[in-house]
Amino acid sequence: MKILDTVALKKAIPEQGLRPGQVGTIVETWKPGIFEVEFSDLSGKTYAFAALEDKDLMPLFHSQEEAA
């Protein structure tokens, strides 16, 4: 995973009000396997930031080529 990848959350983070399946964008790499993820609504308004391990994220793909 890398900066600007779209990801889905695999676990709940109650203190941030985040549930599994919520979609975010990686905006920073803190160290290998640790990413800052921005969560925004459909209008683009950010509602949460979280530093997350790669094991807690699932990459999402918009095209067949990206998934390969």
For each residue, the residues with C-beta under 8 A, 3 or more apart:
1: 5 7 26 35 54 57 59
2: 5 26 29
3: 26 27 28 29
4: 25 26 27
5: 1 2 25 26 59
6: 23 24 25 59 60 62
7: 1 23 24 25 26 35 37 57 58 59 60
8: 20 21 22 23 24 57 58 60
9: 12 13 18 19 20 21 22 23 24 37 52 56 57 58
10: 20 55 56 57 58
11: 20 56
12: 9 18 19 20
13: 9 16 17 18 50 52
14: 17 18
15:
16: 13 48 50
17: 13 14 47 48
18: 9 12 13 14 22 39 48 50
19: 9 12 22
20: 8 9 10 11 12
21: 8 9
22: 8 9 18 19 39
23: 6 7 8 9 39 60
24: 6 7 8 9 37 38 39 40 48 50
25: 4 5 6 7 37 38 40
26: 1 2 3 4 5 7 29 35 36 37 57
27: 3 4 36 37 38 49
28: 3 35 36
29: 2 3 26 32 34 35 36
30: 34 35 36 51
31: 34
32: 29
33: 53 54 55
34: 29 30 31 51 52 53 54
35: 1 7 26 28 29 30 51 52 53 54 57
36: 26 27 28 29 30 49 50 51 52
37: 7 9 24 25 26 27 49 50 51 52 57
38: 24 25 27 46 48 49
39: 18 22 23 24 46 47 48 49 50
40: 24 25 44 45 46 47
41: 44 45 47
42:
43:
44: 40 41
45: 40 41
46: 38 39 40 49
47: 17 39 40 41
48: 16 17 18 24 38 39
49: 27 36 37 38 39 46
50: 13 16 18 24 36 37 39
51: 30 34 35 36 37
52: 9 13 34 35 36 37 56 57
53: 33 34 35 56 57
54: 1 33 34 35 57
55: 10 33
56: 9 10 11 52 53
57: 1 7 8 9 10 26 35 37 52 53 54
58: 7 8 9 10
59: 1 5 6 7
60: 6 7 8 23
61: 64 66 67
62: 6 66
63: 66 67
64: 61 67 68
65: 68
66: 61 62 63
67: 61 63 64
68: 64 65
